[in-house]
Amino acid sequence: MGGYNKKLGTHKGKSGTVRDIHTSKTGHVTVTVEQENGVRFKTLGKNVVVTG
């Protein structure tokens, strides 16, 4: 996945590199983001804004 930086609206002030993108059975897209400090978190794809 790597390389794409994302800035997140719901997770205010958080950004990082996408490590995983998954679509659920119901059609919702989830994204796993790894911050520079190594902490990972998940968010819905609709909350992700591409910045670079």
N, C-alpha and C positions, 0 to 999 in steps of 0.2 A: 504494500500500500504506500507507505512512506511519503516523503517529500511535500505534501500539500499542507500548508498552514491554514488553520481555521480559527476564526474568531467567533465566539459564541455569545448569543444574546441572553439566553436564560442563565447560563453560568457566567454572570457578569465579571469581566476582568480576566477570564480564563481564556487561554489560547494554547495551541500546540499542534502536534502532527497527528493526522489520522492514522490509526493502526488497524482498524477493522470497520467494515461497513456491512450491515446485515439487514435483510428485509424479512419481517415476520410473516406468518401465515395470513395475518390480517392486512398486510400491505404497509405497515409502518416501518420506516427506515431508522435503525439505530446506528450510532457512530461511536466508536471507542477512540478517545483522544488521549495522547500522552503529552503531558506538559514537559517543559525543559528540565524541571527538577525530578522527572521520572514518575510522577504521580499520574495515574490513569483514571479517567472517568468516562461514563457513558452519557449520551444525550440523544435526543431525537434529531433526525436529519433536518427537520424543519427549523430547528434552532441554530443551525450551522450556517455561517456566512464565510465564503471563500475570500481570503485577503491576499493571497499571493501565489 
